[in-house]
Amino acid sequence: MNEIQFMGYSAKHTEDFEYEFSENHDFYLFILTNTPAYFLIDGTLHEYPAHSAILYAPGQKIYYRACGTEYRNDWLRFITDETFVTKFPVLGVPFTVGDPEYCHNLIKLLTWESSFTSLNSEIIISNLLRVLFLKLNEDSTRHEPTIHAGSLLNLRKQIYNSPQLAWNISHMAERLHLSTGYLQLLYKNMFGISCMEDVIEGRIRMAKDQLMYTVKTIGEISEYCGYNNVEHFCRQFRQVCGCTPNQFRRAISPAPLTNEKPFHQTIAGIDAHSLD
């Protein structure tokens, strides 16, 4: 059983915003911050970076506030008996979310579905909650490099936005003022994937777009995605996708091919790639 009482996304609050609720409540409250925020943990205020999440259980004291600047968050107040929530491993303590955009989009879908009820709304809401909290479960159980969390999140965002750049561990470590070994340890602990594996995934995702929606040659796509060697690109593509770029292009459904910028499909206004 799931009962969503109130929820919202991209909510904006003034710099003096604060929220407090005593222990006398029977609901769960989930918060995903878009900006830094203070949370009261064991009687002490702690500052947490943007893209932190916290799940308050029924009966837990709730207190959080802005950090002196505009505060933004996604939030969900609900009642449930689903075990993926009731057995959630971390309650009342913030943790860093590895893919905040993914979770943000799920909350948007939950908001829309709970606002416009349909015959299958209850099932859809249950499934969306399940996906959200299974995803969060992965983040909550990772070792938390709190001090460097903000810098690591920014680095990952830059990798996602521009995977074609000449990324390497030494350059990344220099930007974050860390040793290469320590950066790799922190990054893997926080996101469950290495820095360069993230780069590769981003490049292959970009290559798929190019193969589906342009008539560029394999060599042109290879260069566009940041590869200096076509053979290396094809070998890496096969390792990730299980087929060559040409085989991938032939296997996809027929679609209009142009030399224009790739078209990104949307689902209910959300970039489909952000839901991958």
LINQUIWO-V594365 format. One record per helix or strand of 3 or more residues. SS is the DSSP state (@ for helix, = for strand). FROM is the first residue (numbers start at 1). TO is the last residue. Records with the same first field share a line. If there is no record, write none. Layout:
SS->FROM-TO  FROM-TO
This chain:
=->2-13  18-21  28-33  37-41  44-48  52-56  62-66  71-80
@->83-86  100-115  121-140  146-161  169-176  180-191  195-213  218-224  230-241  245-251  272-275
